[in-house]
Amino acid sequence: MIYRQLILSLTLCCLSYLYGHTQDLSYKHYGIRDGMVGNHVYHAVEDKTGFLWFATETGVSRFDGTTFKNFTVEEGLPDNEILRLFVDSKNRVWMIPFNNQVCYFSKGKIHNAANDSLLAKLRIHDNILHIFEDNNGNMFFAGSNSIIVQKKNDQVIYKDSVDGHYFFIYALGQDIKGNTLGFIAIDTISTKVHKIYIEADDIRIKPDESINISFKGNKVAHTIINKNYFFYTDRKSDFDFEKNLIIDFTDPLKKNDTITTPDRYNSISSFGDSVLSLNTGKGALMYDLRSGKYSRTYLSNENISTTLIDHENNYWFTSLENGIYRLYSEGTTNVKLSTESNPVNAINFIANFNNKIIAGNEVGDIFTIDQLFPEIKRTIIHQDSLYNRLRKITFYNNHYYFLRDRTIHRCDADFSNVVEVANNKLGLTYKDVEIDASGNFYLACHMMAIKMSQEGKLLEKLHQGRASAICIADGGVYIGTLDGLIFVNAQHQSIQLGKQFKVLKDRITQLLYDNGVLWIGTGNSGIVGFKNNNVVTHITNKEGLTGNLVRRLYVFKDILWVGTDRGISKIQKNKNVYAVIQQYTINDGLINNMINCMSFYKDILIIGTPVGLSILQEDLIQKNSSCKLQLLNIVSASSAVYPNDGDIVFKPGEKNIRFEFVAISYKAEGDIRYFYKLSGLDKDWSMTKENFLLYPSLPSGNYTLEIYAINKFGIKSDLLSLPFMIKERWYEKRWVIALMVMATIFFSWLIVNARVARIKKIQQAKTETAERMAMLEQQALKAQMNPHFIFNCLNSIQQFVIEKDVEGANRFITGFASLIRQTLDNSGKSYITVAEEESFLHSYLDLEKSRFEDKFDYQITVAEAIRKDQVSLPPLLLQPYVENYIRHGIMHKKEGKGQINIRFELMDDYLVCQVEDNGIGRQKAAAYKQHNRVNHESKGTSLTGQRINLMNKKRQSDILLDITDIFDNDGNIAGTKVTVRVPLLPLD
């Protein structure tokens, strides 16, 4: 590593020798424009959670890697000018203002003497110069001529003299045993090491006679007490200057050291037991205590006040004029070049052939760097035109070939005899070149892709149209165009691969063939690996590529390096899978993210950009990034709740609850994703890049907010879990809800009960009314039917009288009287038995047969399966149809004798009653009635139909009525059949 650093230093010296250039490591600068409270910075510390604190002349700034949080007198500082900071074991950040007060930050606010009772006890009367905490948790506040101790139990004790003499403290610290020590001068006596300890209610100060150190104090910033060494000045009198700084090691086996006081010396910063930073007006000088030598100077043009190394090993430098600086990496050095004739820093192409580095710039200058970098040997080609930049360097047949915009030059291996070849007679602008085994050029040009001899003879036009890249591989030529990738095979056939592979339809910027894989750089879609006529991998920014616009491809030791407009990506193959394993950007020290070219010398990566060179040594780049997630604040619409105050409880109905947090990762520079889930509300994790979450409205209840962060390097933070509660409203309390539920149930029961009672009452009234109406209607129908029948019978008797048939009249009257008695008995019943119905029909038909002088016969048949006395049916159900047959069928029958057949059968759950006649049929009877204008209308059948409808309203099983015509073999009407199906059970 030392050897590489030496080579790098020599390289930079050589570049400086020939070129007027500047070189330095790369830094990130922060100031007022980035949100800091001020640019004049006195001191810096890192607290235990990872925040950086900066003391300025206009307030204090806290930095989380992305944003600054500023504190001034408006936030509680006693004074805006803060000189020094200190972090104690409780993570309180103590601040020493210019006036004679102290304050500290804790739990989200500045604590001062006005709002903190402990600070009010201190009663400070002079300027505080030091703050120190011993192993027992006692806080020491050293002023110019006094010391105050706030004990662990919050008791405050003072000391303003030693044996009646005033004293001055220059530094406080501890030895290896944990004793508190101080550089203390008593009266005018020289400064010596004293032990400071607490005895009851007193502060004891005694010289440590075992330590032989004596000097005249001058500046507090020039002294350090460390368990490993004492650092002090060699000043012996009030009139001397600090010519030297002394390092007195506590280990007697180590030899003490003397450092010449640097010019414009400001302060000393120590790191562990081996490194010091001497902060001066000419940068920070790093001094190695092990070697006794300066190792490096940082920011040589800045007035540095202090140096800090954070938990990620980032170097921070505070300046007295220009804010703060963070060193990106010691493994990256940047060089800005400019020639004598042109102030051009851009490097267009770099190549390494046989450990010889050749580079070219924007204006076409081509120069060499020797294999050991002792010097830039010489410029091979000076610019001959402002617009003839270097495009590519390639090596063939022991010659270098330089492709520029409009010319191709050939150079011997020893960089002699530079000649122009392949004279550009066509006036083409070259973009890329490949040389085949015969020495012919394959050129990608602004108008076409061609094959040309070294003499400039056009051998073949490969493609008509703008070409940006070209590569000889797979027995043909690949050509990159604005419309995708084209392959010209050995048969001179042009194949547009974009038609087969959508990803190859994009603008092509770079082509590189390596180990059987054609690597394709695109203008918008990252890189594509193409092998055996198939896409084997496609990598974009979603897979970790720095950018999708590819500007350069380079292979070194089976690693693919991809330069984009946003930095460099390192891609490696592992088990047939290509993946990005590292990224390098300006955050790692690169001079610019726009990558023009790359090349390696040994393990040193040399990068050309539009603004100069970056020289990168991977093994020196610190990648120990971390990701510390911290909760900043919780704010609601009506209040602010700091999380360390105990349980987080919001009042009922709280709105706009905002959780503020940050992941501290300085190397990531804000490129951080936050994942969160609110248990009780969310089932899945969500992601945001904002460092706050806002919940406009949440129901009452208990919640737990879980958050973790992942930085751009894939480092995951610890899980932050925040349980909180939103109090219930008065009407959400359990006893209130229970009471309301009970009341609701009770009143609902009252309402439902009243409603049910009312419905029952209404339904009962409706039922009674319906039954009454049905009964009345049925009685009315019966009343209408019985007079009709009686009227017909009286007509028959009258006919006997007219015919003077006294015997027939007597016989008819006897039968009529019997029928009237049966009719009266049956009409009062809801149901009668089949036996009763059979008897009634016999009486009726005998009477009618007598009246019509035996013009018809009848037959009543009851199936044997029917128990006549137990099967019932409604009364007078069949008689109207029998009557209708006799009146209309017999009276109008011209030929033959009438016949009525009545049958009772059982079918399924029905009593089937059938009445058949051999009359003229319904159609002829109706025609006859209309022709003869019969005024009398038989109501028996219609009334029976209405009775059946009324009875069906009260039943689950309906009485079924069917009236059909009977046809003979010739299709003529031969009678009528009436079928009535009465459910067996239940009939009532």
Solvent accessible surface area in square Angstrom, and as a share of the most:
residue,aa,sasa,rsa
1,M,119,0.53
2,I,144,0.73
3,Y,121,0.46
4,R,66,0.24
5,Q,68,0.30
6,L,100,0.50
7,I,6,0.03
8,L,10,0.05
9,S,56,0.36
10,L,79,0.39
11,T,4,0.02
12,L,12,0.06
13,C,81,0.48
14,C,11,0.06
15,L,1,0.01
16,S,56,0.36
17,Y,182,0.69
18,L,73,0.36
19,Y,14,0.05
20,G,58,0.56
21,H,29,0.13
22,T,95,0.55
23,Q,70,0.31
24,D,65,0.34
25,L,10,0.05
26,S,14,0.09
27,Y,38,0.14
28,K,68,0.29
29,H,57,0.25
30,Y,15,0.06
31,G,1,0.01
32,I,99,0.50
33,R,204,0.75
34,D,60,0.31
35,G,34,0.33
36,M,6,0.03
37,V,30,0.17
38,G,3,0.03
39,N,48,0.25
40,H,53,0.24
41,V,0,0.00
42,Y,54,0.21
43,H,23,0.10
44,A,6,0.05
45,V,21,0.12
46,E,40,0.18
47,D,11,0.06
48,K,122,0.52
49,T,37,0.22
50,G,1,0.01
51,F,14,0.06
52,L,0,0.00
53,W,2,0.01
54,F,0,0.00
55,A,0,0.00
56,T,0,0.00
57,E,75,0.33
58,T,58,0.34
59,G,0,0.00
60,V,0,0.00
61,S,0,0.00
62,R,32,0.12
63,F,2,0.01
64,D,9,0.05
65,G,7,0.06
66,T,79,0.46
67,T,71,0.41
68,F,27,0.11
69,K,98,0.41
70,N,50,0.26
71,F,8,0.03
72,T,28,0.16
73,V,74,0.42
74,E,155,0.70
75,E,77,0.34
76,G,17,0.16
77,L,6,0.03
78,P,33,0.21
79,D,37,0.19
80,N,51,0.26
81,E,47,0.21
82,I,0,0.00
83,L,66,0.33
84,R,111,0.40
85,L,5,0.03
86,F,51,0.21
87,V,29,0.17
88,D,2,0.01
89,S,74,0.48
90,K,138,0.58
91,N,44,0.22
92,R,28,0.10
93,V,2,0.01
94,W,1,0.00
95,M,0,0.00
96,I,5,0.03
97,P,3,0.02
98,F,123,0.51
99,N,45,0.23
100,N,59,0.30
101,Q,72,0.32
102,V,6,0.03
103,C,0,0.00
104,Y,14,0.05
105,F,18,0.07
106,S,22,0.14
107,K,109,0.46
108,G,37,0.36
109,K,102,0.43
110,I,4,0.02
111,H,24,0.11
112,N,20,0.10
113,A,49,0.38
114,A,102,0.79
115,N,78,0.40
116,D,18,0.10
117,S,84,0.54
118,L,43,0.21
119,L,8,0.04
120,A,52,0.40
121,K,92,0.39
122,L,2,0.01
123,R,146,0.53
124,I,25,0.13
125,H,154,0.69
126,D,25,0.13
127,N,78,0.40
128,I,6,0.03
129,L,47,0.23
130,H,19,0.08
131,I,15,0.07
132,F,27,0.11
133,E,29,0.13
134,D,18,0.09
135,N,113,0.58
136,N,104,0.54
137,G,24,0.23
138,N,16,0.08
139,M,3,0.01
140,F,3,0.01
141,F,0,0.00
142,A,0,0.00
143,G,1,0.01
144,S,32,0.21
145,N,71,0.36
146,S,20,0.13
147,I,0,0.00
148,I,5,0.03
149,V,0,0.00
150,Q,7,0.03
151,K,39,0.17
152,K,151,0.64
153,N,105,0.54
154,D,55,0.29
155,Q,65,0.29
156,V,28,0.16
157,I,10,0.05
158,Y,81,0.31
159,K,37,0.16
160,D,97,0.50
161,S,37,0.24
162,V,15,0.09
163,D,133,0.69
164,G,71,0.68
165,H,89,0.40
166,Y,123,0.47
167,F,0,0.00
168,F,57,0.24
169,I,0,0.00
170,Y,24,0.09
171,A,6,0.05
172,L,21,0.11
173,G,4,0.04
174,Q,38,0.17
175,D,28,0.15
176,I,136,0.69
177,K,170,0.72
178,G,21,0.21
179,N,56,0.29
180,T,10,0.06
181,L,1,0.01
182,G,0,0.00
183,F,0,0.00
184,I,0,0.00
185,A,13,0.10
186,I,27,0.14
187,D,43,0.22
188,T,109,0.64
189,I,104,0.53
190,S,31,0.20
191,T,1,0.00
192,K,90,0.38
193,V,2,0.01
194,H,8,0.04
195,K,74,0.31
196,I,3,0.02
197,Y,80,0.30
198,I,45,0.23
199,E,92,0.41
200,A,84,0.65
201,D,97,0.50
202,D,51,0.26
203,I,0,0.00
204,R,84,0.31
205,I,12,0.06
206,K,96,0.41
207,P,66,0.41
208,D,18,0.09
209,E,150,0.67
210,S,102,0.66
211,I,41,0.21
212,N,148,0.76
213,I,4,0.02
214,S,43,0.27
215,F,1,0.00
216,K,36,0.15
217,G,14,0.14
218,N,68,0.35
219,K,105,0.44
220,V,42,0.24
221,A,38,0.29
222,H,8,0.04
223,T,13,0.07
224,I,29,0.15
225,I,15,0.07
226,N,31,0.16
227,K,111,0.47
228,N,39,0.20
229,Y,0,0.00
230,F,8,0.03
231,F,0,0.00
232,Y,21,0.08
233,T,2,0.01
234,D,33,0.17
235,R,24,0.09
236,K,130,0.55
237,S,40,0.26
238,D,91,0.47
239,F,183,0.76
240,D,60,0.31
241,F,162,0.67
242,E,23,0.10
243,K,145,0.62
244,N,45,0.23
245,L,0,0.00
246,I,32,0.16
247,I,0,0.00
248,D,26,0.13
249,F,23,0.09
250,T,58,0.34
251,D,56,0.29
252,P,124,0.78
253,L,168,0.84
254,K,102,0.43
255,K,183,0.77
256,N,76,0.39
257,D,32,0.17
258,T,76,0.44
259,I,4,0.02
260,T,98,0.57
261,T,30,0.18
262,P,19,0.12
263,D,91,0.47
264,R,130,0.48
265,Y,21,0.08
266,N,44,0.23
267,S,19,0.12
268,I,20,0.10
269,S,13,0.08
270,S,43,0.28
271,F,35,0.14
272,G,63,0.60
273,D,72,0.37
274,S,21,0.14
275,V,35,0.20
276,L,0,0.00
277,S,0,0.00
278,L,0,0.00
279,N,0,0.00
280,T,1,0.00
281,G,6,0.06
282,K,100,0.42
283,G,0,0.00
284,A,0,0.00
285,L,32,0.16
286,M,5,0.02
287,Y,9,0.03
288,D,28,0.15
289,L,17,0.09
290,R,185,0.67
291,S,67,0.43
292,G,30,0.29
293,K,140,0.59
294,Y,96,0.37
295,S,80,0.51
296,R,74,0.27
297,T,66,0.38
298,Y,4,0.01
299,L,15,0.08
300,S,62,0.40
301,N,146,0.75
302,E,24,0.11
303,N,23,0.12
304,I,0,0.00
305,S,9,0.06
306,T,12,0.07
307,T,6,0.04
308,L,27,0.14
309,I,44,0.22
310,D,7,0.03
311,H,58,0.26
312,E,0,0.00
313,N,69,0.35
314,N,3,0.01
315,Y,42,0.16
316,W,0,0.00
317,F,0,0.00
318,T,1,0.00
319,S,0,0.00
320,L,32,0.16
321,E,95,0.43
322,N,62,0.32
323,G,0,0.00
324,I,0,0.00
325,Y,24,0.09
326,R,1,0.00
327,L,6,0.03
328,Y,18,0.07
329,S,8,0.05
330,E,57,0.25
331,G,0,0.00
332,T,0,0.00
333,T,2,0.01
334,N,15,0.08
335,V,0,0.00
336,K,93,0.39
337,L,3,0.02
338,S,28,0.18
339,T,29,0.17
340,E,176,0.79
341,S,83,0.54
342,N,21,0.11
343,P,117,0.74
344,V,31,0.18
345,N,45,0.23
346,A,10,0.08
347,I,1,0.01
348,N,20,0.10
349,F,22,0.09
350,I,4,0.02
351,A,7,0.05
352,N,43,0.22
353,F,45,0.19
354,N,117,0.60
355,N,69,0.35
356,K,68,0.29
357,I,0,0.00
358,I,0,0.00
359,A,2,0.01
360,G,0,0.00
361,N,4,0.02
362,E,63,0.28
363,V,6,0.03
364,G,0,0.00
365,D,6,0.03
366,I,0,0.00
367,F,1,0.00
368,T,3,0.02
369,I,8,0.04
370,D,40,0.21
371,Q,80,0.35
372,L,92,0.46
373,F,1,0.00
374,P,68,0.43
375,E,82,0.37
376,I,9,0.05
377,K,112,0.47
378,R,113,0.41
379,T,32,0.19
380,I,19,0.09
381,I,16,0.08
382,H,133,0.59
383,Q,54,0.24
384,D,96,0.50
385,S,37,0.24
386,L,101,0.50
387,Y,157,0.60
388,N,3,0.02
389,R,84,0.31
390,L,1,0.01
391,R,56,0.21
392,K,41,0.17
393,I,5,0.03
394,T,30,0.17
395,F,59,0.25
396,Y,54,0.21
397,N,112,0.58
398,N,98,0.50
399,H,49,0.22
400,Y,2,0.01
401,Y,9,0.03
402,F,0,0.00
403,L,1,0.01
404,R,1,0.00
405,D,9,0.05
406,R,91,0.33
407,T,20,0.12
408,I,3,0.02
409,H,22,0.10
410,R,72,0.26
411,C,0,0.00
412,D,37,0.19
413,A,30,0.24
414,D,94,0.49
415,F,12,0.05
416,S,45,0.29
417,N,102,0.52
418,V,53,0.30
419,V,52,0.30
420,E,88,0.39
421,V,15,0.08
422,A,4,0.03
423,N,83,0.43
424,N,26,0.13
425,K,152,0.64
426,L,95,0.47
427,G,54,0.52
428,L,3,0.02
429,T,38,0.22
430,Y,0,0.00
431,K,36,0.15
432,D,17,0.09
433,V,3,0.02
434,E,45,0.20
435,I,32,0.16
436,D,26,0.14
437,A,102,0.79
438,S,91,0.59
439,G,3,0.03
440,N,26,0.13
441,F,0,0.00
442,Y,23,0.09
443,L,0,0.00
444,A,0,0.00
445,C,0,0.00
446,H,53,0.24
447,M,95,0.42
448,M,14,0.06
449,A,0,0.00
450,I,0,0.00
451,K,43,0.18
452,M,4,0.02
453,S,12,0.08
454,Q,35,0.16
455,E,137,0.61
456,G,9,0.09
457,K,135,0.57
458,L,67,0.33
459,L,72,0.36
460,E,44,0.20
461,K,114,0.48
462,L,18,0.09
463,H,37,0.17
464,Q,117,0.52
465,G,25,0.24
466,R,104,0.38
467,A,0,0.00
468,S,29,0.19
469,A,1,0.01
470,I,1,0.01
471,C,4,0.02
472,I,57,0.29
473,A,9,0.07
474,D,82,0.42
475,G,66,0.63
476,G,10,0.09
477,V,11,0.06
478,Y,9,0.03
479,I,0,0.00
480,G,0,0.00
481,T,6,0.03
482,L,88,0.44
483,D,120,0.62
484,G,1,0.01
485,L,1,0.01
486,I,11,0.06
487,F,27,0.11
488,V,8,0.04
489,N,26,0.13
490,A,70,0.54
491,Q,126,0.56
492,H,125,0.56
493,Q,108,0.48
494,S,71,0.46
495,I,66,0.34
496,Q,95,0.42
497,L,4,0.02
498,G,10,0.10
499,K,168,0.71
500,Q,105,0.46
501,F,37,0.16
502,K,180,0.76
503,V,31,0.18
504,L,0,0.00
505,K,129,0.55
506,D,29,0.15
507,R,89,0.32
508,I,0,0.00
509,T,21,0.12
510,Q,35,0.16
511,L,18,0.09
512,L,50,0.25
513,Y,82,0.31
514,D,44,0.23
515,N,130,0.67
516,G,28,0.27
517,V,8,0.05
518,L,0,0.00
519,W,9,0.03
520,I,0,0.00
521,G,0,0.00
522,T,0,0.00
523,G,3,0.03
524,N,97,0.50
525,S,29,0.19
526,G,0,0.00
527,I,0,0.00
528,V,0,0.00
529,G,0,0.00
530,F,4,0.02
531,K,72,0.31
532,N,131,0.67
533,N,90,0.46
534,N,81,0.42
535,V,41,0.23
536,V,69,0.40
537,T,20,0.12
538,H,72,0.32
539,I,5,0.03
540,T,19,0.11
541,N,69,0.36
542,K,184,0.78
543,E,95,0.43
544,G,23,0.22
545,L,4,0.02
546,T,17,0.10
547,G,2,0.02
548,N,41,0.21
549,L,51,0.25
550,V,0,0.00
551,R,79,0.29
552,R,42,0.15
553,L,12,0.06
554,Y,51,0.19
555,V,38,0.22
556,F,48,0.20
557,K,144,0.61
558,D,118,0.61
559,I,20,0.10
560,L,8,0.04
561,W,5,0.02
562,V,0,0.00
563,G,0,0.00
564,T,0,0.00
565,D,38,0.20
566,R,144,0.53
567,G,0,0.00
568,I,0,0.00
569,S,0,0.00
570,K,32,0.14
571,I,2,0.01
572,Q,76,0.34
573,K,93,0.40
574,N,103,0.53
575,K,178,0.75
576,N,125,0.64
577,V,94,0.54
578,Y,38,0.15
579,A,48,0.37
580,V,32,0.18
581,I,83,0.42
582,Q,48,0.21
583,Q,51,0.23
584,Y,6,0.02
585,T,17,0.10
586,I,68,0.35
587,N,29,0.15
588,D,11,0.06
589,G,0,0.00
590,L,2,0.01
591,I,31,0.16
592,N,42,0.22
593,N,39,0.20
594,M,66,0.30
595,I,0,0.00
596,N,15,0.08
597,C,1,0.01
598,M,3,0.01
599,S,0,0.00
600,F,8,0.03
601,Y,2,0.01
602,K,101,0.43
603,D,56,0.29
604,I,2,0.01
605,L,1,0.00
606,I,4,0.02
607,I,0,0.00
608,G,0,0.00
609,T,0,0.00
610,P,52,0.33
611,V,52,0.30
612,G,0,0.00
613,L,3,0.02
614,S,0,0.00
615,I,2,0.01
616,L,1,0.00
617,Q,1,0.00
618,E,51,0.23
619,D,76,0.39
620,L,21,0.11
621,I,17,0.09
622,Q,97,0.43
623,K,56,0.24
624,N,64,0.33
625,S,13,0.08
626,S,28,0.18
627,C,12,0.07
628,K,69,0.29
629,L,18,0.09
630,Q,40,0.18
631,L,23,0.12
632,L,33,0.16
633,N,43,0.22
634,I,0,0.00
635,V,46,0.26
636,S,9,0.06
637,A,67,0.52
638,S,67,0.43
639,S,55,0.35
640,A,71,0.55
641,V,32,0.18
642,Y,42,0.16
643,P,22,0.14
644,N,94,0.48
645,D,99,0.51
646,G,47,0.46
647,D,133,0.69
648,I,11,0.06
649,V,56,0.32
650,F,4,0.02
651,K,110,0.47
652,P,54,0.34
653,G,19,0.18
654,E,7,0.03
655,K,94,0.40
656,N,70,0.36
657,I,1,0.01
658,R,78,0.28
659,F,0,0.00
660,E,44,0.20
661,F,0,0.00
662,V,3,0.02
663,A,1,0.01
664,I,0,0.00
665,S,1,0.01
666,Y,3,0.01
667,K,15,0.07
668,A,1,0.01
669,E,43,0.19
670,G,34,0.33
671,D,67,0.35
672,I,7,0.03
673,R,95,0.35
674,Y,9,0.03
675,F,35,0.15
676,Y,41,0.15
677,K,42,0.18
678,L,0,0.00
679,S,43,0.28
680,G,71,0.68
681,L,95,0.47
682,D,46,0.24
683,K,188,0.80
684,D,109,0.56
685,W,100,0.35
686,S,46,0.30
687,M,98,0.44
688,T,24,0.14
689,K,132,0.56
690,E,98,0.44
691,N,50,0.26
692,F,60,0.25
693,L,15,0.07
694,L,86,0.43
695,Y,24,0.09
696,P,82,0.52
697,S,67,0.43
698,L,13,0.06
699,P,87,0.55
700,S,28,0.18
701,G,26,0.25
702,N,115,0.59
703,Y,18,0.07
704,T,38,0.22
705,L,0,0.00
706,E,38,0.17
707,I,0,0.00
708,Y,34,0.13
709,A,0,0.00
710,I,32,0.16
711,N,2,0.01
712,K,57,0.24
713,F,57,0.24
714,G,51,0.49
715,I,67,0.34
716,K,120,0.51
717,S,7,0.04
718,D,124,0.64
719,L,93,0.46
720,L,35,0.18
721,S,59,0.38
722,L,13,0.07
723,P,85,0.53
724,F,7,0.03
725,M,68,0.30
726,I,1,0.01
727,K,99,0.42
728,E,73,0.33
729,R,76,0.28
730,W,174,0.61
731,Y,95,0.36
732,E,46,0.20
733,K,83,0.35
734,R,206,0.75
735,W,168,0.59
736,V,9,0.05
737,I,79,0.40
738,A,51,0.39
739,L,105,0.52
740,M,103,0.46
741,V,73,0.42
742,M,128,0.57
743,A,37,0.29
744,T,83,0.48
745,I,109,0.55
746,F,108,0.45
747,F,120,0.50
748,S,46,0.30
749,W,147,0.51
750,L,71,0.35
751,I,121,0.61
752,V,85,0.49
753,N,75,0.38
754,A,64,0.49
755,R,129,0.47
756,V,60,0.34
757,A,57,0.44
758,R,148,0.54
759,I,81,0.41
760,K,133,0.57
761,K,151,0.64
762,I,76,0.39
763,Q,101,0.45
764,Q,111,0.49
765,A,53,0.41
766,K,125,0.53
767,T,57,0.33
768,E,97,0.44
769,T,73,0.43
770,A,61,0.47
771,E,91,0.41
772,R,130,0.48
773,M,103,0.46
774,A,17,0.13
775,M,77,0.34
776,L,83,0.41
777,E,70,0.31
778,Q,40,0.18
779,Q,97,0.43
780,A,49,0.38
781,L,13,0.07
782,K,24,0.10
783,A,58,0.45
784,Q,94,0.42
785,M,9,0.04
786,N,21,0.11
787,P,76,0.48
788,H,31,0.14
789,F,10,0.04
790,I,59,0.30
791,F,115,0.48
792,N,8,0.04
793,C,3,0.02
794,L,94,0.47
795,N,58,0.30
796,S,2,0.01
797,I,25,0.13
798,Q,106,0.47
799,Q,89,0.40
800,F,22,0.09
801,V,95,0.55
802,I,114,0.58
803,E,92,0.41
804,K,177,0.75
805,D,58,0.30
806,V,107,0.61
807,E,128,0.57
808,G,1,0.01
809,A,10,0.07
810,N,87,0.45
811,R,144,0.53
812,F,3,0.01
813,I,80,0.40
814,T,96,0.56
815,G,27,0.26
816,F,24,0.10
817,A,52,0.40
818,S,36,0.23
819,L,0,0.00
820,I,35,0.18
821,R,142,0.52
822,Q,45,0.20
823,T,6,0.03
824,L,109,0.54
825,D,84,0.43
826,N,9,0.05
827,S,19,0.13
828,G,71,0.68
829,K,84,0.36
830,S,70,0.45
831,Y,47,0.18
832,I,2,0.01
833,T,34,0.20
834,V,0,0.00
835,A,30,0.23
836,E,60,0.27
837,E,0,0.00
838,E,28,0.13
839,S,48,0.31
840,F,2,0.01
841,L,0,0.00
842,H,69,0.31
843,S,28,0.18
844,Y,0,0.00
845,L,0,0.00
846,D,75,0.39
847,L,8,0.04
848,E,6,0.03
849,K,50,0.21
850,S,37,0.24
851,R,48,0.18
852,F,26,0.11
853,E,121,0.54
854,D,80,0.41
855,K,111,0.47
856,F,0,0.00
857,D,46,0.24
858,Y,43,0.16
859,Q,107,0.48
860,I,23,0.12
861,T,58,0.34
862,V,25,0.14
863,A,31,0.24
864,E,179,0.80
865,A,75,0.58
866,I,10,0.05
867,R,159,0.58
868,K,77,0.33
869,D,112,0.58
870,Q,117,0.52
871,V,24,0.14
872,S,29,0.19
873,L,0,0.00
874,P,0,0.00
875,P,0,0.00
876,L,5,0.02
877,L,0,0.00
878,L,0,0.00
879,Q,3,0.01
880,P,3,0.02
881,Y,13,0.05
882,V,0,0.00
883,E,10,0.05
884,N,50,0.26
885,Y,11,0.04
886,I,1,0.01
887,R,65,0.24
888,H,34,0.15
889,G,7,0.06
890,I,9,0.04
891,M,104,0.46
892,H,28,0.13
893,K,52,0.22
894,K,186,0.79
895,E,141,0.63
896,G,73,0.70
897,K,100,0.42
898,G,2,0.01
899,Q,53,0.24
900,I,0,0.00
901,N,42,0.22
902,I,0,0.00
903,R,68,0.25
904,F,1,0.00
905,E,62,0.28
906,L,66,0.33
907,M,96,0.43
908,D,133,0.69
909,D,105,0.54
910,Y,54,0.21
911,L,0,0.00
912,V,2,0.01
913,C,0,0.00
914,Q,32,0.14
915,V,5,0.03
916,E,35,0.16
917,D,19,0.10
918,N,48,0.24
919,G,6,0.06
920,I,29,0.15
921,G,7,0.07
922,R,113,0.41
923,Q,132,0.59
924,K,125,0.53
925,A,15,0.12
926,A,61,0.47
927,A,59,0.46
928,Y,83,0.32
929,K,62,0.26
930,Q,150,0.67
931,H,151,0.67
932,N,69,0.35
933,R,205,0.75
934,V,60,0.35
935,N,146,0.75
936,H,66,0.29
937,E,112,0.50
938,S,21,0.14
939,K,114,0.48
940,G,4,0.04
941,T,36,0.21
942,S,61,0.40
943,L,14,0.07
944,T,0,0.00
945,G,20,0.19
946,Q,92,0.41
947,R,1,0.00
948,I,7,0.04
949,N,91,0.47
950,L,26,0.13
951,M,15,0.06
952,N,30,0.15
953,K,160,0.68
954,K,139,0.59
955,R,39,0.14
956,Q,193,0.86
957,S,51,0.33
958,D,63,0.33
959,I,4,0.02
960,L,80,0.40
961,L,65,0.32
962,D,67,0.35
963,I,58,0.30
964,T,52,0.30
965,D,40,0.21
966,I,51,0.26
967,F,117,0.49
968,D,63,0.33
969,N,162,0.83
970,D,121,0.63
971,G,48,0.46
972,N,88,0.45
973,I,50,0.25
974,A,38,0.29
975,G,0,0.00
976,T,17,0.10
977,K,60,0.25
978,V,10,0.06
979,T,6,0.04
980,V,0,0.00
981,R,72,0.26
982,V,0,0.00
983,P,5,0.03
984,L,48,0.24
985,L,154,0.77
986,P,104,0.65
987,L,17,0.08
988,D,154,0.80
